[in-house]
């Protein structure tokens, strides 16, 4: 049985500033498919939350209408430019990760930037590729110059659990690591990801308490950024 939960929590930084945060997330299960979308707006933009919210709603709408995840990003880019016509594109920057996860354990997803999907197969957690700049605070966004060259699409099979997350849970459930060639990868925290997946499978992590998890004081002290997540497990 495919079970899931999703949530978003404003980080301490934005709370202190009185803002609503830049993350948006949405997931919807229809028949045997879970559609999910997560977006993290650029912190430098005053429109970040509005843009990320439009992106996730449009992504879910398009996938429900039959658009394959691999075709999503150009459509989302065009939609954002149309809705926010006349706005400097730098105000519209946002990361994105989204796709479809079905009861057979097939995961199709697309992404741009450093939001991540972690997936478990054969008891081992793996991570989607990410795109960051040479330094930890640099990010590639949808609509960034040349973003098309850095977009990612993958299909994975035999997946019994997945966690899609913005960078707000980096340092908690996964870690960003730089290689010698200055490219980035993600190292999964297997023990804690297993706990998340098991909690969703058992029904102990639900919409009633996921906000408590994301807003946990210890987690916020590790990473004070906004946090958004989709967690799903599949009893294959």
C-alpha positions, -999 to 999 in steps of 0.1 A, spaced: 0 0 0 13 34 -10 13 58 20 25 94 20 26 127 39 39 161 31 45 193 49 62 227 50 76 248 78 89 283 78 125 285 90 137 306 119 154 331 96 121 340 78 101 338 111 124 364 126 119 386 95 82 382 97 80 364 63 61 334 52 90 314 39 101 305 3 92 268 2 60 253 -13 51 216 -15 21 196 -27 14 159 -32 -17 141 -44 -25 104 -47 -49 93 -75 -56 56 -80 -21 40 -77 0 71 -84 15 97 -62 21 131 -79 45 153 -59 61 187 -64 84 208 -43 99 242 -49 122 265 -30 121 301 -41 153 322 -42 159 339 -8 168 372 -26 134 375 -42 104 392 -26 82 370 -47 98 337 -37 68 322 -20 43 332 -46 65 318 -74 72 285 -56 35 281 -49 25 286 -85 52 261 -96 40 233 -74 3 238 -82 10 240 -119 33 209 -118 6 188 -101 -20 201 -126 1 193 -156 10 158 -144 -26 150 -136 -34 160 -172 -9 135 -185 23 156 -189 53 133 -182 78 145 -156 105 147 -182 85 174 -201 76 195 -170 104 220 -166 100 239 -200 63 242 -194 68 254 -159 93 280 -170 69 293 -197 40 294 -172 60 314 -147 72 339 -173 36 343 -185 20 347 -151 46 371 -139 50 389 -172 71 421 -169 89 410 -137 127 407 -138 133 370 -142 158 371 -113 128 377 -90 113 344 -103 141 320 -95 132 288 -78 144 253 -75 121 224 -83 118 187 -79 87 167 -87 74 136 -104 53 105 -101 58 75 -77 35 45 -82 24 14 -64 47 -8 -85 78 11 -71 85 31 -102 98 66 -96 99 92 -124 112 126 -114 127 158 -128 147 185 -110 166 217 -112 188 230 -84 196 216 -50 162 203 -39 167 165 -36 148 132 -39 162 103 -18 149 69 -26 154 34 -11 160 3 -31 172 -30 -17 176 -15 18 200 13 5 192 50 1 203 68 -30 200 104 -40 191 124 -71 219 144 -87 219 181 -76 232 213 -92 249 239 -70 276 265 -77 312 264 -66 302 276 -31 276 262 -7 253 293 -10 252 292 -48 222 275 -64 210 268 -100 174 278 -104 146 274 -129 151 304 -153 188 309 -143 210 315 -173 215 282 -191 193 263 -167 182 238 -194 217 223 -195 215 215 -158 180 200 -157 177 164 -146 153 136 -154 155 100 -141 134 69 -139 141 44 -111 124 10 -104 120 -12 -73 117 18 -50 100 11 -17 104 45 -1 112 81 -11 118 114 5 117 146 -15 131 177 3 143 212 0 177 222 12 162 231 46 167 195 58 203 194 46 226 186 76 198 166 92 186 138 69 212 143 42 244 162 36 257 182 7 293 172 -2 317 187 -27 340 166 -49 375 177 -59 362 189 -93 338 213 -74 307 192 -84 283 184 -56 266 152 -45 243 142 -16 252 118 12 221 102 27 217 96 64 204 60 61 194 55 97 172 87 100 157 83 65 147 47 75 130 62 106 111 87 85 99 60 60 90 36 87 70 63 106 49 69 75 44 32 68 33 26 104 10 56 104 29 73 133 40 103 111 9 120 97 -5 154 88 -13 159 125 24 159 136 46 165 106 47 202 115 61 193 149 88 172 132 98 200 107 97 227 133 116 207 159 139 230 178 170 208 175 164 205 137 160 243 134 193 248 152 210 226 127 195 243 97 174 275 101 161 275 65 126 268 54 117 231 53 95 213 29 92 175 24 73 147 8 77 113 24 62 81 8 65 44 14 54 15 -6 47 -20 7 61 -38 -23 
